[in-house]
Amino acid sequence: MPPKKASPKRSLKPAPGMLSGGVALGRHILIENVQPSVDGGLFPVRIAAGRACTVQATALRDGHDPIRVELLWRSEAQKAWQAVSMHCINPGLDLWQAEFTPPKTGLHYYSVEAWSDAYLGWSKDFRKRVEAGVAELEGPLQEGVQLIAPVAAAAEGADKTALDAALAVLMRPAEPRDLLAAAEGAVEAMGRLQARVDAVRLDPPRALEAAGALAAKGAWYEFFVRSQGPLDRSRSGTFKDAEGRLDDIAAMGFDVIYLAPIHPIGKAHRKGPNNSLTAGPGDPGSPWAIGSEAGGHTAIEPALGTLEDFDRFVAAAAARGLAVALDFAIQCSPDHPWVKLHPDWFYHRPDGSIKYAENPPKKYQDVYVVNFDTADRENLWDALESVLRFWIARGVRIFRVDNPHTKPLEFWRWALARLKQDFPDLVFLAEAFTRPAMMRALGKVGFNQSYTYFTWRNSKAELTEYLNELCHSEMRHYYMPNFFANTPDILPTFLQKGGAPGFRLRLVLAATLSPVYGIYSGYELCEDAALPGREEYLDSEKYELRPRDWNAPGNIKGLISRLNQLRRSQPALGRLDNLHFTHTDNEQLIAYLKAGVDGGESLLVVVNLDRFQAQQGWVQVPLEAFGLPEQGSYRVEDLLDGSVYQWEGRGNFVKLDPALSAAHVFRVQRA
Amino acid sequence: MPPKKASPKRSLKPAPGMLSGGVALGRHILIENVQPSVDGGLFPVRIAAGRACTVQATALRDGHDPIRVELLWRSEAQKAWQAVSMHCINPGLDLWQAEFTPPKTGLHYYSVEAWSDAYLGWSKDFRKRVEAGVAELEGPLQEGVQLIAPVAAAAEGADKTALDAALAVLMRPAEPRDLLAAAEGAVEAMGRLQARVDAVRLDPPRALEAAGALAAKGAWYEFFVRSQGPLDRSRSGTFKDAEGRLDDIAAMGFDVIYLAPIHPIGKAHRKGPNNSLTAGPGDPGSPWAIGSEAGGHTAIEPALGTLEDFDRFVAAAAARGLAVALDFAIQCSPDHPWVKLHPDWFYHRPDGSIKYAENPPKKYQDVYVVNFDTADRENLWDALESVLRFWIARGVRIFRVDNPHTKPLEFWRWALARLKQDFPDLVFLAEAFTRPAMMRALGKVGFNQSYTYFTWRNSKAELTEYLNELCHSEMRHYYMPNFFANTPDILPTFLQKGGAPGFRLRLVLAATLSPVYGIYSGYELCEDAALPGREEYLDSEKYELRPRDWNAPGNIKGLISRLNQLRRSQPALGRLDNLHFTHTDNEQLIAYLKAGVDGGESLLVVVNLDRFQAQQGWVQVPLEAFGLPEQGSYRVEDLLDGSVYQWEGRGNFVKLDPALSAAHVFRVQRA
């Protein structure tokens, strides 16, 4: 045999919590799998302030001693942790749970601490002896006394009185049942006061961003201020005109008005109708070609009015319960003031000229792309952040960010963290229609909401798979979908055929599947004219004024109002993770439970995905969600049209004719 | 509006990799979800040395520039990383993959690095221009030249020649197709030589433990040396007697012989037959009551022989290709030398006496439990480690650890890391029959293998759920199941009724479902006598000598030999994550694919889970796994009994009569 080789001596006494990050491993105890968690705790979890955050952890120790587990939480400003006892909700899985509610917006931290409760272990052991009628209790009693005595000596007030009383019983001859009562009577105080000799804590703690209410729930309405003018298009609509739309929008029940960019529009290479290369003298140009001699990202396009008009519009909206969301598009027209002031913020050709945006062979000569890697990076980033601060100072708290996935993730992480530190109720919506990993990454680095693939998920299988991912994967902790049914860039193919029934069914899906959804104006009029073979609107509002008669016949404003009303009165529609699909025997009928939350009731939604034909079939009712027994009849009431049915058992028949209605939103009650 | 509040200035220039741990986020690039991973990278991944480790990562950047991704790996001893290009196996998911093979045992590290390939981006852009017939190529060409020129200047040898040649073409008027050829000809060299200006790397890297071959694959045979003596029990069996069994065990095809403890057995409170409290004068006692005047954990029970006999036994086993595994049970009989030498290593009563093990009202007076929290902790831990080093120095590399879950996880992490640093081929098997979180935790802190719940998973649903967890969850990266079909402590209820058919079917399951499995001696004789209502053997070998006629009629040694032979010749049976269940229409028939690995063929196993009745049904054949077309017939050959069938299509009929055979292990081939 070879002589044994000496191994370098390592410390025998690693500190508790020696493994840090996602787990904590101390002398005896392991804490792991702390949930909620985003990438193992590297990114903050996001939740609405005032909503309970349920924390779970696996916590265990070797041997047979019981452990205590505590949830610790605090706001960023607080130094002291608040402790909440965690309960073992599944002993077989060593699974512990507790919850805390961040009371207001801002960064919070939470952690989990666990330690052995030697006294509880002793008292359980003592109970076994007493119950088994073991005669020799003297030794065990002495052990109990040794555990209590030093704690009693250090205790104060009622604790001291209680522990001293327990000690007095345990140190005298007594009936076993009296001894046991005294021993167990001290468990609570001992659990609190005993030294936590082997305590271990998750370190660093997890971060949680408590967001504003509109980050977690809201109905959005998108419009172009310039299209709110006279129907004859004789002039651009203004903020003053737009004020006139506010009552209509408020009456439809929206929470957020999102404005297409309101900044001066460049004249160089301005695009004409339908994205044509040459604009006529009266063509207003694309509002995403930002900047002219009238100013850049902190100015108002003169045709819309003044900053004061903007302020008045924001105030008028607020008076009607409407928040204003602005578009933040980091790109410049060749006429943007920055082009002259900071030419080094843009990309240059070898000959020194500034490059316009290109996707060869396509040229976007009306737009210059910003170079985030410029040597003058610090000033560029500061300037961009200042743009947001400018509008924040004017009362704006919601920004829809144009194409954030073409700007560095690092920039967003930096800018959003800084801004939210001062204004924790800010809401950022990422308009990134790109690959899923990038869309998720934007949520991780700070965006509160994201556009989604909902627009292209039409079949039951597609909707079910996608919604289950959004509502039940790790994404639910940081990625809030904003289900826009259309946008100025996207008139989905699905809506281009079939008229109002298609618009109605997609509206019901958007408004009931996600706590945040939106429509772009014109949806209520079922506008469906597209460029041939594309998802672009014909005569797109992006390049011309598009005033409409907002009460034109065939509009679906009634359904919009009713859905938004329900979204306000039914807490179940304001939550993401309470969605559960239920079986129907018809592929064109999709049915889902929105489980009751915050004291509200559970709802059962059934939608006909076929916009052409009536569909019928059997829908499985998850009776337990409604507190209904397996047998007996019950009452379902369609909250959309007030119709009432008497149902029985799990399987019930539904027929939906798209000419009449797209869906049922059922309240389910005992008969 | 309130005046804007100044925000504290933070650094604008966070270093690349500013988020460390499970993800890396740099100026432009995010790397996340690096797999394999255990708890987000906090614990090492384990794989057999010489086997390829497939690494996947999600890597993405903002904008449209392409990225390059590299897998970096090294052994603990190496300083320099070895780089392997990762390939984008799913562009939609930004998923990259490469593999590396740790050539020998020991700790390894791996990481992922990604950076933007500006030149590749430029060349793709240039191709688009050329293909679109864009006339103005001068500007783009200059950009390409600006990228290549500095790299060419710094290049050497063939690279310099190639880059200079490309430059020469690009700087002269030429046909677009020639320009494009020159541009793309430089892609490979530029990809290697360009400065990685925005490189980001996962830091710290992931750890990987490359384990010895027997950690990942092996058939175990457990026996008591003392039972290998004369059938009349006139004396204890010895190591010399045990040597006589080696040919038999080797002939059955086992890889590991695991010996119940071989140390001196205490006399104080020695247990008699069937765990009775009083031993007779001839009773040998439980080998897990370790220590007597003859010595402790580093001594040999005198009745078995001497250390020299042990050495000879180990050498004789090795000569037959058998590795010897010892039992490491950290507990002492009251006669153990440590009790006198180190009384402070044990638990004490208030009166100063040493506590025996108890689970009130049960007393285990023959065993003292070690106190890992003793003030003399450093010496205790050192002594325990020294025990292992003692046997390692005598050639032992495999330890089955008794009840590791009642000792601190921290101890195992400390001891196993130290020992494996010197002897990376060590194998530790955890005998923890406890809750799943603790069983997983032992794997994470260093145990190579674990006992499992297999013993109690009998139905198709139970086996399917459990195996899918073991083979396809994160557990597969650190938790190697050792499927013991029985142990001296467990004669499963399932085996207590039905005789040989039950033993055969559980044997086939153990040997084909897991790369590591074992039986405790007596299994080959289908011994099934239990204490009434319990899973304890009647007249358990734990308390008495149990010599047997190992060739008694009715033994199943033929089947054992055949299975172990197949396990050696079929690489598919030596892998964990290549198991895929396939459908059968009979709940008593379980069928699974063991997909081909390392150049070996795929196998289809069908087992009748009913030990009483013949079962028949249709089995779905995953044709693609065997390279078979949807149509046409093929040949299946049962490798257990040589029978051959002609099958066709996906569904095929199987009938298995437990009186004749438990299972088919099919080779599937084109007719």
Boltz contact constraints between the chains, C-beta under 6 A:
constraints:
  - contact:
      token1: [A, 1]
      token2: [B, 393]
      max_distance: 6.0
  - contact:
      token1: [A, 1]
      token2: [B, 394]
      max_distance: 6.0
  - contact:
      token1: [A, 4]
      token2: [B, 389]
      max_distance: 6.0
  - contact:
      token1: [A, 4]
      token2: [B, 393]
      max_distance: 6.0
  - contact:
      token1: [A, 5]
      token2: [B, 422]
      max_distance: 6.0
  - contact:
      token1: [A, 7]
      token2: [B, 418]
      max_distance: 6.0
  - contact:
      token1: [A, 7]
      token2: [B, 422]
      max_distance: 6.0
  - contact:
      token1: [A, 12]
      token2: [B, 378]
      max_distance: 6.0
  - contact:
      token1: [A, 12]
      token2: [B, 381]
      max_distance: 6.0
  - contact:
      token1: [A, 19]
      token2: [B, 42]
      max_distance: 6.0
  - contact:
      token1: [A, 21]
      token2: [B, 21]
      max_distance: 6.0
  - contact:
      token1: [A, 21]
      token2: [B, 42]
      max_distance: 6.0
  - contact:
      token1: [A, 22]
      token2: [B, 39]
      max_distance: 6.0
  - contact:
      token1: [A, 22]
      token2: [B, 40]
      max_distance: 6.0
  - contact:
      token1: [A, 22]
      token2: [B, 42]
      max_distance: 6.0
  - contact:
      token1: [A, 23]
      token2: [B, 39]
      max_distance: 6.0
  - contact:
      token1: [A, 23]
      token2: [B, 42]
      max_distance: 6.0
  - contact:
      token1: [A, 27]
      token2: [B, 410]
      max_distance: 6.0
  - contact:
      token1: [A, 28]
      token2: [B, 408]
      max_distance: 6.0
  - contact:
      token1: [A, 30]
      token2: [B, 409]
      max_distance: 6.0
  - contact:
      token1: [A, 30]
      token2: [B, 441]
      max_distance: 6.0
  - contact:
      token1: [A, 39]
      token2: [B, 22]
      max_distance: 6.0
  - contact:
      token1: [A, 39]
      token2: [B, 23]
      max_distance: 6.0
  - contact:
      token1: [A, 40]
      token2: [B, 22]
      max_distance: 6.0
  - contact:
      token1: [A, 40]
      token2: [B, 40]
      max_distance: 6.0
  - contact:
      token1: [A, 42]
      token2: [B, 19]
      max_distance: 6.0
  - contact:
      token1: [A, 42]
      token2: [B, 21]
      max_distance: 6.0
  - contact:
      token1: [A, 42]
      token2: [B, 22]
      max_distance: 6.0
  - contact:
      token1: [A, 42]
      token2: [B, 23]
      max_distance: 6.0
  - contact:
      token1: [A, 58]
      token2: [B, 437]
      max_distance: 6.0
  - contact:
      token1: [A, 60]
      token2: [B, 437]
      max_distance: 6.0
  - contact:
      token1: [A, 60]
      token2: [B, 438]
      max_distance: 6.0
  - contact:
      token1: [A, 62]
      token2: [B, 405]
      max_distance: 6.0
  - contact:
      token1: [A, 62]
      token2: [B, 406]
      max_distance: 6.0
  - contact:
      token1: [A, 62]
      token2: [B, 407]
      max_distance: 6.0
  - contact:
      token1: [A, 62]
      token2: [B, 408]
      max_distance: 6.0
  - contact:
      token1: [A, 63]
      token2: [B, 406]
      max_distance: 6.0
  - contact:
      token1: [A, 92]
      token2: [B, 435]
      max_distance: 6.0
  - contact:
      token1: [A, 94]
      token2: [B, 435]
      max_distance: 6.0
  - contact:
      token1: [A, 94]
      token2: [B, 437]
      max_distance: 6.0
  - contact:
      token1: [A, 125]
      token2: [B, 360]
      max_distance: 6.0
  - contact:
      token1: [A, 128]
      token2: [B, 360]
      max_distance: 6.0
  - contact:
      token1: [A, 129]
      token2: [B, 360]
      max_distance: 6.0
  - contact:
      token1: [A, 132]
      token2: [B, 361]
      max_distance: 6.0
  - contact:
      token1: [A, 134]
      token2: [B, 361]
      max_distance: 6.0
  - contact:
      token1: [A, 139]
      token2: [B, 349]
      max_distance: 6.0
  - contact:
      token1: [A, 142]
      token2: [B, 350]
      max_distance: 6.0
  - contact:
      token1: [A, 143]
      token2: [B, 350]
      max_distance: 6.0
  - contact:
      token1: [A, 349]
      token2: [B, 139]
      max_distance: 6.0
  - contact:
      token1: [A, 350]
      token2: [B, 142]
      max_distance: 6.0
  - contact:
      token1: [A, 350]
      token2: [B, 143]
      max_distance: 6.0
  - contact:
      token1: [A, 360]
      token2: [B, 125]
      max_distance: 6.0
  - contact:
      token1: [A, 360]
      token2: [B, 128]
      max_distance: 6.0
  - contact:
      token1: [A, 360]
      token2: [B, 129]
      max_distance: 6.0
  - contact:
      token1: [A, 361]
      token2: [B, 132]
      max_distance: 6.0
  - contact:
      token1: [A, 361]
      token2: [B, 134]
      max_distance: 6.0
  - contact:
      token1: [A, 378]
      token2: [B, 12]
      max_distance: 6.0
  - contact:
      token1: [A, 381]
      token2: [B, 12]
      max_distance: 6.0
  - contact:
      token1: [A, 389]
      token2: [B, 4]
      max_distance: 6.0
  - contact:
      token1: [A, 393]
      token2: [B, 1]
      max_distance: 6.0
  - contact:
      token1: [A, 393]
      token2: [B, 4]
      max_distance: 6.0
  - contact:
      token1: [A, 394]
      token2: [B, 1]
      max_distance: 6.0
  - contact:
      token1: [A, 405]
      token2: [B, 62]
      max_distance: 6.0
  - contact:
      token1: [A, 406]
      token2: [B, 62]
      max_distance: 6.0
  - contact:
      token1: [A, 406]
      token2: [B, 63]
      max_distance: 6.0
  - contact:
      token1: [A, 407]
      token2: [B, 62]
      max_distance: 6.0
  - contact:
      token1: [A, 408]
      token2: [B, 27]
      max_distance: 6.0
  - contact:
      token1: [A, 408]
      token2: [B, 28]
      max_distance: 6.0
  - contact:
      token1: [A, 408]
      token2: [B, 62]
      max_distance: 6.0
  - contact:
      token1: [A, 409]
      token2: [B, 30]
      max_distance: 6.0
  - contact:
      token1: [A, 410]
      token2: [B, 27]
      max_distance: 6.0
  - contact:
      token1: [A, 418]
      token2: [B, 7]
      max_distance: 6.0
  - contact:
      token1: [A, 422]
      token2: [B, 5]
      max_distance: 6.0
  - contact:
      token1: [A, 422]
      token2: [B, 7]
      max_distance: 6.0
  - contact:
      token1: [A, 435]
      token2: [B, 92]
      max_distance: 6.0
  - contact:
      token1: [A, 435]
      token2: [B, 94]
      max_distance: 6.0
  - contact:
      token1: [A, 437]
      token2: [B, 58]
      max_distance: 6.0
  - contact:
      token1: [A, 437]
      token2: [B, 60]
      max_distance: 6.0
  - contact:
      token1: [A, 437]
      token2: [B, 94]
      max_distance: 6.0
  - contact:
      token1: [A, 438]
      token2: [B, 60]
      max_distance: 6.0
  - contact:
      token1: [A, 441]
      token2: [B, 30]
      max_distance: 6.0
